[in-house]
Every structure is written in C-alpha cells, then in structure tokens.
Amino acid sequence: MAKLSSINKNERRKKLVKQYAAKYEKLKAVANDKALGETERLVARLKLAELPRNANPTRLRNRCATTGRPRGYYRKFGLNRIEIRNLGNKGMIPGLTKSSW
C-alpha cells in the first residue's frame, strides 16, 4: 500500500491538470507555432511558466486503483501487476485466465 500522502498529492495534481488543461493546450499551441513571430511565442512561453508546476500533465503518476502502487502499472486494467494476479486468480477480472503449459 502506498503512502496516503502520495496518493492524495497525485489526486490534487489531477485536479490542477484538469483545471488548467484548456489554457495549457492553447498556450502550448501558440508557443510551438512556427508561423507566429518570436515575440508572440516568447510571451506564450512566459505565460506557460507562470502556470502552477503541478498543472503540467507530465507530473501525473499512474497509480493502482486499489493500492496506489506506482510501479508495475497496467493501463488496460488500471491496476498494478500484483493486484492483477490476485484478482485474476480469484476470477474477478473478466477475460483474464491464468496460463499454464
């Protein structure tokens, strides 16, 4: 089980990313547009720098939905490898079977 503070921190980041998503994408598009002048692009970069750091989507961490574990995360299931194995053995994940050969 991950520390509760780490899980809560990631949740706060998710809220900030969602809140600033439209503004972030708009400024990013202006900053990367080669057709615009250098000054406009520079102004957009400066405005991007003024946004909170945690509003950047790259600061989010994928975490297991049940335990909050950050490592061994499978996007398809939203779980980590250990939980996939536990729930898979119990038959709780549809379509997942234990392989044997």
N, C-alpha and C positions, 0 to 999 in steps of 0.2 A: 504494500500500500504506500503510495506516495504521500509526502507531507501535505497536509491540508492547505498550508500557506502557498505551496507551489501550484496546487490546483486552483485556488482562488485567484492567484496572480494571473494565471493564464485566462481565467474567465473574465477578469477585468480587462485584459488585453483584447479579448474577443469583442467586448462591448465597444471599446475605443476604436477598433478597426472598423466595426460596423458603422459607428457614428461618423467617422471621417472618410469612409470609402469613396463617396462621390467626389468630395473635394480633392482627395488624394489622386484619384484617377484623372481628374480634369487637369490638375497641376502637372502631373507626370506626362500627360499627352502634350501639353504646351512646352514643357522642358525638353522633350525629345523630338519636337517637330523641327526639322532642318529648314523648312520653308520660312519660318519666322526669323526675325532679327535676333542678334546676340543679346541685346538688352532685354527684350521680352523674355527670352529663355532664361537669362540670369535672374530676372525678377521672379519667375516661376520657381526656380531652384531655391531662392532665398525664402519664398513663402513655404515651400516644402520643408525647409529646415526649421521653420517656426512651428510646424505641427508637432504635437507630442511624439516622443520616440515610440511609444507603445501603440501609436496609430498606424505604424508600418506593418503590413501583413506578414513580412518575413520574421517578425518577432514572435509569432504564434508558434506554439509547440503542439504537435499531435499527441494526445494522451488517451489512454484506455478509458472507455466509458464507465467501467465498473471500478477499477482500482486507481486510475490516474497515472499509471506507469507510463513513462515517456519512451522507453526503449522497446524494440520489438513490436512496433505498432503496425497493424494491417488495416489499410484504409477501407478495404472492401467490407470489413466487419466492424470497424471502429473499436477493436479490442487488441490487446497485446497477445503475444504468442502463447503465454501461459494460460490466459483465460480462454483462448480459442480451444486449446487442448482440453481444458477442464469441461467446458460447456459442450464441446464436440463429443467427448466420451459419454456424457450424460444424454446425448441426443437432443440438446437444446438448440442447436443451430441447424436449420433445415438445409438439406443437400450436402451436408458435411459428414463424411464417413471416415472411420479410421482405416488406413490402408494396411494391408497385410499381404505378404508374399512368401 
